[in-house]
Amino acid sequence: MSQLAERPSRHVVIGGGSGFIGSALANALIQRGDTVTLISRSSGEGRITWDALRRTGLPPCDVVVNLAGQHILDMRRRWNDAYRDEVLSSRIETTETLVQAINNSATPPAVFVSTAGKCFYGTRELDSADPVPELDEDSAPMGMDFPAELVGQWEAAAEGVDQNRIRHVKLRIGVVLGKIERKSHIGKLWRIGRARGFLPIIRLPFCLGIGATIGTGKQMFPWIHIDDMVGVMLHVIDNENATGRFNAVSPGIVDNREFTECFADKLGRRVRWSVPEWLVRAVVGDERSSILLRGQLVRPKRTLEAGYVFAYPDIESALSDLVKKTF
């Protein structure tokens, strides 16, 4: 978590604050004495709607964090033009709405934290003899695909904030790993349960003993523990010198095979096969298949230089904390 000195209590507004990362951030802020208001599709205590934001503007606040956006890898949704447009609009239009509300505020927040994905860096076919390029906050995309184009447009929408009045921090987030929670006797029996983050997508086949690497397994897997995800956000909020881009990824990056074998080991399982690339493309669609089949060796260079100390810098310690066997 943030190692900086205590700060005065703040009012923090979070766009998309009811999601996985937003909920964790809101809880951490409240625990340390800050006030939180969520922007969501439904109204309620401690919430405002996006429609209300458009009509009445931003409430007085010290910090705005934007985490709004439809999950691109929602496996419950078939990839088609309608879902593609929904993914785009859920990120770009909400960001533009929030930026306009910030800029129109007579007393704007001191800090705006915009978020996007590590997919900004794109993907490309790599020859087996070529070293995997290392990418940090100053690196240009190594190739363009749909996820990279999406992130580029998402970040461009956030650039409209008035940086003469507002400190703008831009986070590029890796795959966020959260705890697996077991809520029922059946869940305990089958070693499965409710989880948030990346683990819900993959937990069931692993729990049933049929977990697999994806494609070659050599693609890099930029990940971050949910506690460090929250920690990075608190750190850049509190650090008045923090501005510009920061990669929210663990320094201990691994490839897909290393991650898969470590995850299986924590569940007392073995990895016996690999999902062929053609099957991944058939299931998730060509445009988003690169998220699973191609990786990026992303380093948190500026994040470390800014003084953030990762609580879980390697995959072994992270999964030991997040995954518990139940017999």
Stockholm file with secondary structure:
# STOCKHOLM 1.0

chainA/1-327         MSQLAERPSRHVVIGGGSGFIGSALANALIQRGDTVTLISRSSGEGRITWDALRRTGLPPCDVVVNLAGQHILDMRRRWNDAYRDEVLSSRIETTETLVQAINNSATPPAVFVSTAGKCFYGTRELDSADPVPELDEDSAPMGMDFPAELVGQWEAAAEGVDQNRIRHVKLRIGVVLGKIERKSHIGKLWRIGRARGFLPIIRLPFCLGIGATIGTGKQMFPWIHIDDMVGVMLHVIDNENATGRFNAVSPGIVDNREFTECFADKLGRRVRWSVPEWLVRAVVGDERSSILLRGQLVRPKRTLEAGYVFAYPDIESALSDLVKKTF
#=GR chainA/1-327 SS CCCSCCCCCCEEEEETTTSHHHHHHHHHHHHTTCEEEEEESSCCTTEEEHHHHHHHCCCSCSEEEECCCCCTTCTTSCCSHHHHHHHHHHHHHHHHHHHHHHHHCSSCCSEEEEEEEGGGGCCCCCCTTSCCCEECTTCCCSSCCHHHHHHHHHHHHHTTSCTTTSEEEEEEECEEEEEEECCSHHHHHHTCCEEEESHHHHHHHHHTTCCEEETTSCSEECEEEHHHHHHHHHHHHHCTTCCEEEEESCSSCEEHHHHHHHHHHHTTCCCCEEECHHHHHHHHCHHHHHHHHCCCEECCHHHHHTTCCCSCCSHHHHHHHHCCCCC
#=GC SS_cons         CCCSCCCCCCEEEEETTTSHHHHHHHHHHHHTTCEEEEEESSCCTTEEEHHHHHHHCCCSCSEEEECCCCCTTCTTSCCSHHHHHHHHHHHHHHHHHHHHHHHHCSSCCSEEEEEEEGGGGCCCCCCTTSCCCEECTTCCCSSCCHHHHHHHHHHHHHTTSCTTTSEEEEEEECEEEEEEECCSHHHHHHTCCEEEESHHHHHHHHHTTCCEEETTSCSEECEEEHHHHHHHHHHHHHCTTCCEEEEESCSSCEEHHHHHHHHHHHTTCCCCEEECHHHHHHHHCHHHHHHHHCCCEECCHHHHHTTCCCSCCSHHHHHHHHCCCCC
//
